[in-house]
Amino acid sequence: MRLLADSPPVRGRPSIFDLMAAAYGTDQLPGRILRAIRTKSGIQEITIAECIENERQIRYRGNLYVPDGNEVRLHIIQKHHHTGLAGHPG
């Protein structure tokens, strides 16, 4: 996620942080996970013991949870797909 955080925003296009916030607002699962973390209860879809809340976002086994949202997922794929590190510059 650091790679995405270091990327400058594109004019007229929402930042990754804006897209994540919007997706967290529309995907119901993150809210359920966050409530379970805070109340130390469980849910069927995921092992809460392996989740932590970090700046109002979820990390599962150390990885950032990307909520269901086409725009945020497309943004992440495009950012990683078009880097020299990915071996595919375009």
Secondary structure by P-SEA (a helix, b strand, c coil): cccccccccccccccaaaaaaaaaaccaaaaaaaaaaaacccccccccccccccccccccccbbbbcccaaaaaaaaaaaaacccccccc
